[in-house]
Amino acid sequence: MSDEGQHIVTEHQSNAGKWILTLLAVVFVAASGYAHYAMHSRMEELSKDLSVSQNQVAELQNRMQNSEASEEALGQRLGMTKKELAERTAQLRAEQKAAESRLEKEQKEQISQVTGDIAGVKTDVGGVKTDVASTKADLEATKAKLQSTIGDLGMQSGLIAHTRDDLEILKHRGDRNYYEFTLLRGAKPQPVSTVSLQLKKADAKKGKFTMNVTADDKTIEKKDRNIAEPIQFYSGREHLLFELVVWNVDKNKATGYLSTPKGAPTPVTAN
């Protein structure tokens, strides 16, 4: 190879080396600049965080100082040391807790008492219901006893009373007029409503009796009649059906009632 050719190769290699060095220098400068920028940004961020932390610490210290100052000021106003103030605070908290417990206990006792009162009212209501049911049963039993039947004239009678209590129930119904009587054997005819009744015989053992009934100036003998048997007869211008019932017969006495329609004449005397 000639000297000119070697010179050209050497020059070419020299130029390539320069370009490589230049490129490496540029890369190094760029990397250094980026690293410097990143480090600077991180330092600024850490500086900000540090500043915030310092501010928070300062605020906390300020609060603690203010709290201590407040406690000291309160203690001074009350004439107490910090230790005495803490002990008094603990005592007040204990008293408050005890008061809350006492109040809760009293509330529970009051609720229990009210519950007991309600239970008592329920018991009373239950008793009233029982009494009402019992009274209803008694009324049903009374209605069962107050049955109508056929009288001695073959006419359907009204409800028959077997006792004075039954008669009171019939009176309250208001369907007819009722006159109670007691007849003595051998006595004169006794006025009852607009008629007269006279007891002729009484057989307590057999529950039978014989009676004279005087109505419209006519006397009818009702012979050997039974207790609770409706004895029927007509009276008055309108021919109204009267009815008498004897519910008890003694040796010399008969007790019962006379029943007349609502439109019957007003009695002269009534027993």
C-alpha positions as CSV (number, residue, x, y, z in Angstrom):
1,M,0.0,0.0,0.0
2,S,1.3,3.5,-0.9
3,D,1.9,6.2,1.6
4,E,-1.1,8.1,0.3
5,G,-3.5,5.3,0.9
6,Q,-2.3,4.8,4.5
7,H,-2.7,8.5,5.1
8,I,-6.4,8.3,4.0
9,V,-7.2,5.3,6.2
10,T,-5.5,6.9,9.2
11,E,-7.4,10.1,8.7
12,H,-10.7,8.2,8.4
13,Q,-10.1,6.3,11.7
14,S,-9.2,9.6,13.4
15,N,-12.5,11.2,12.3
16,A,-14.6,8.1,13.5
17,G,-12.9,8.3,16.9
18,K,-13.8,11.9,17.3
19,W,-17.4,11.3,16.5
20,I,-17.6,8.5,19.1
21,L,-15.9,10.7,21.7
22,T,-18.3,13.5,20.9
23,L,-21.4,11.2,21.2
24,L,-20.2,9.8,24.5
25,A,-19.6,13.3,25.7
26,V,-23.2,14.3,24.8
27,V,-24.7,11.2,26.4
28,F,-22.6,11.9,29.6
29,V,-23.7,15.5,29.7
30,A,-27.4,14.6,29.2
31,A,-27.2,11.8,31.8
32,S,-25.5,14.2,34.2
33,G,-28.1,16.9,33.6
34,Y,-31.0,14.5,34.2
35,A,-29.5,13.1,37.3
36,H,-28.9,16.6,38.6
37,Y,-32.5,17.6,37.8
38,A,-33.9,14.5,39.4
39,M,-31.8,14.9,42.5
40,H,-32.8,18.6,42.7
41,S,-36.6,17.7,42.4
42,R,-36.3,15.0,45.1
43,M,-34.5,17.4,47.4
44,E,-37.2,20.0,46.9
45,E,-39.9,17.4,47.7
46,L,-38.0,16.2,50.8
47,S,-37.6,19.8,51.9
48,K,-41.4,20.4,51.5
49,D,-42.2,17.2,53.5
50,L,-39.7,18.3,56.2
51,S,-41.3,21.7,56.4
52,V,-44.8,20.2,56.7
53,S,-43.6,17.8,59.5
54,Q,-41.9,20.6,61.3
55,N,-45.1,22.7,61.1
56,Q,-47.2,19.7,62.5
57,V,-44.7,19.2,65.3
58,A,-44.8,22.9,66.1
59,E,-48.6,22.8,66.1
60,L,-48.7,19.8,68.4
61,Q,-46.2,21.4,70.7
62,N,-48.3,24.6,70.7
63,R,-51.5,22.6,71.6
64,M,-49.7,20.7,74.4
65,Q,-48.4,24.0,75.8
66,N,-51.9,25.6,75.5
67,S,-53.4,22.5,77.2
68,E,-50.9,22.6,80.0
69,A,-51.3,26.4,80.3
70,S,-55.1,25.9,80.5
71,E,-54.8,23.2,83.2
72,E,-52.4,25.4,85.1
73,A,-54.6,28.4,84.7
74,L,-57.7,26.4,85.9
75,G,-55.7,25.0,88.8
76,Q,-54.6,28.5,89.7
77,R,-58.2,29.8,89.6
78,L,-59.3,26.9,91.8
79,G,-56.3,27.1,94.0
80,M,-55.2,23.6,93.1
81,T,-51.9,22.1,91.8
82,K,-51.8,20.1,88.6
83,K,-51.8,16.9,90.5
84,E,-54.7,17.9,92.6
85,L,-56.6,19.0,89.5
86,A,-56.0,15.6,87.9
87,E,-57.2,13.9,91.0
88,R,-60.3,16.1,91.2
89,T,-61.0,15.4,87.5
90,A,-60.8,11.7,88.1
91,Q,-63.1,12.0,91.1
92,L,-65.7,14.0,89.1
93,R,-65.6,11.4,86.3
94,A,-66.1,8.6,88.9
95,E,-69.1,10.5,90.4
96,Q,-70.5,11.0,86.9
97,K,-70.2,7.3,86.1
98,A,-71.9,6.4,89.4
99,A,-74.7,8.9,88.7
100,E,-75.2,7.4,85.3
101,S,-75.3,3.9,86.8
102,R,-77.8,5.0,89.5
103,L,-80.0,6.7,86.9
104,E,-80.0,3.6,84.7
105,K,-80.9,1.4,87.7
106,E,-83.8,3.7,88.6
107,Q,-85.1,3.7,85.0
108,K,-85.0,-0.1,85.0
109,E,-86.9,-0.2,88.3
110,Q,-89.5,2.2,86.9
111,I,-89.9,0.2,83.7
112,S,-90.3,-2.9,85.8
113,Q,-93.0,-1.2,88.0
114,V,-94.9,0.0,85.0
115,T,-94.7,-3.5,83.5
116,G,-96.1,-4.9,86.7
117,D,-98.9,-2.4,86.7
118,I,-99.8,-3.3,83.1
119,A,-99.8,-6.9,84.1
120,G,-102.2,-6.1,87.0
121,V,-104.5,-4.2,84.6
122,K,-104.5,-7.2,82.3
123,T,-105.4,-9.4,85.2
124,D,-108.2,-7.1,86.2
125,V,-109.5,-7.1,82.6
126,G,-109.3,-10.9,82.5
127,G,-111.3,-11.0,85.7
128,V,-113.9,-8.6,84.2
129,K,-114.2,-10.8,81.2
130,T,-114.7,-13.8,83.4
131,D,-117.4,-12.0,85.3
132,V,-119.1,-11.0,82.1
133,A,-118.9,-14.5,80.8
134,S,-120.3,-15.8,84.1
135,T,-123.2,-13.3,84.0
136,K,-123.9,-14.2,80.4
137,A,-124.0,-17.8,81.4
138,D,-126.4,-17.0,84.2
139,L,-128.7,-15.1,81.9
140,E,-128.7,-18.0,79.4
141,A,-129.5,-20.4,82.3
142,T,-132.4,-18.0,83.4
143,K,-133.7,-17.9,79.8
144,A,-133.6,-21.7,79.7
145,K,-135.8,-21.7,82.9
146,L,-138.2,-19.0,81.5
147,Q,-139.7,-21.3,78.9
148,S,-143.2,-20.8,77.6
149,T,-145.7,-23.7,77.8
150,I,-149.4,-24.5,77.1
151,G,-151.9,-23.3,79.7
152,D,-154.8,-25.1,81.1
153,L,-157.1,-23.6,78.4
154,G,-154.8,-25.1,75.7
155,M,-153.4,-21.6,74.8
156,Q,-149.7,-20.9,74.4
157,S,-148.6,-19.0,77.5
158,G,-145.9,-16.4,77.9
159,L,-142.7,-17.0,79.7
160,I,-143.1,-18.7,83.0
161,A,-141.3,-17.5,86.2
162,H,-140.4,-20.1,88.7
163,T,-139.0,-17.8,91.4
164,R,-139.3,-14.1,92.5
165,D,-136.0,-13.4,90.7
166,D,-137.5,-14.9,87.5
167,L,-140.5,-12.6,87.9
168,E,-138.3,-9.5,88.2
169,I,-136.7,-10.4,84.9
170,L,-140.1,-10.7,83.3
171,K,-141.1,-7.3,84.7
172,H,-138.1,-5.7,83.2
173,R,-138.9,-7.2,79.8
174,G,-142.1,-5.0,79.8
175,D,-144.1,-7.4,77.6
176,R,-147.0,-7.8,80.1
177,N,-148.2,-6.6,83.5
178,Y,-147.2,-8.7,86.5
179,Y,-148.8,-8.8,90.0
180,E,-147.3,-10.9,92.7
181,F,-149.5,-12.5,95.4
182,T,-149.5,-14.7,98.5
183,L,-152.8,-16.5,99.3
184,L,-153.7,-18.1,102.7
185,R,-155.9,-21.1,102.8
186,G,-159.4,-20.3,104.1
187,A,-159.0,-16.6,103.8
188,K,-161.5,-14.3,102.0
189,P,-161.0,-13.7,98.2
190,Q,-158.0,-11.4,97.7
191,P,-158.1,-8.7,95.0
192,V,-155.2,-9.0,92.5
193,S,-155.3,-6.6,89.6
194,T,-159.0,-6.5,88.4
195,V,-159.8,-10.1,89.7
196,S,-160.0,-11.9,93.0
197,L,-158.2,-15.0,94.0
198,Q,-159.0,-17.4,96.9
199,L,-157.0,-20.5,98.0
200,K,-159.2,-23.4,98.8
201,K,-156.7,-26.3,99.2
202,A,-152.9,-26.7,99.3
203,D,-150.9,-29.9,99.2
204,A,-147.2,-29.1,99.7
205,K,-146.2,-32.7,99.4
206,K,-147.7,-33.2,95.9
207,G,-147.2,-29.6,94.8
208,K,-150.9,-29.1,94.1
209,F,-153.5,-26.6,95.0
210,T,-157.2,-25.6,94.3
211,M,-158.1,-22.0,93.7
212,N,-161.2,-19.9,93.0
213,V,-160.8,-17.2,90.4
214,T,-163.5,-14.4,90.3
215,A,-163.5,-12.3,87.2
216,D,-166.3,-10.2,85.7
217,D,-168.6,-11.3,88.5
218,K,-168.0,-15.0,87.7
219,T,-166.2,-17.5,89.9
220,I,-164.2,-20.3,88.3
221,E,-162.7,-23.1,90.3
222,K,-159.3,-24.2,89.3
223,K,-159.0,-27.6,90.9
224,D,-155.9,-29.7,91.6
225,R,-153.5,-27.5,89.7
226,N,-149.8,-28.0,89.7
227,I,-146.9,-25.7,90.6
228,A,-145.6,-23.7,87.6
229,E,-148.7,-24.6,85.6
230,P,-150.1,-21.6,83.7
231,I,-153.8,-21.1,84.7
232,Q,-155.6,-19.2,82.0
233,F,-158.9,-17.4,81.9
234,Y,-160.5,-14.5,79.9
235,S,-161.6,-11.2,81.5
236,G,-162.9,-7.8,80.4
237,R,-165.0,-6.5,77.6
238,E,-162.3,-7.3,75.1
239,H,-162.0,-10.8,76.3
240,L,-158.3,-10.5,77.2
241,L,-156.3,-13.6,78.2
242,F,-155.2,-13.5,81.9
243,E,-152.7,-16.0,83.2
244,L,-151.6,-16.9,86.8
245,V,-148.8,-19.1,88.0
246,V,-148.1,-20.5,91.5
247,W,-144.4,-21.2,92.1
248,N,-144.6,-22.3,95.7
249,V,-147.2,-24.2,97.9
250,D,-146.9,-24.6,101.6
251,K,-149.4,-26.4,103.9
252,N,-151.7,-23.4,104.2
253,K,-150.2,-20.9,101.7
254,A,-149.6,-20.4,97.9
255,T,-147.3,-17.8,96.3
256,G,-147.2,-16.8,92.7
257,Y,-148.2,-14.0,90.3
258,L,-150.9,-12.9,87.9
259,S,-150.0,-11.8,84.3
260,T,-152.2,-9.5,82.3
261,P,-151.8,-8.0,78.8
262,K,-150.6,-4.4,78.5
263,G,-154.0,-3.3,77.3
264,A,-155.8,-4.7,80.3
265,P,-157.9,-2.5,82.6
266,T,-156.2,-0.6,85.4
267,P,-156.4,-2.6,88.6
268,V,-158.5,-1.3,91.5
269,T,-156.0,-2.8,94.1
270,A,-152.9,-4.8,93.6
271,N,-150.7,-6.6,96.0
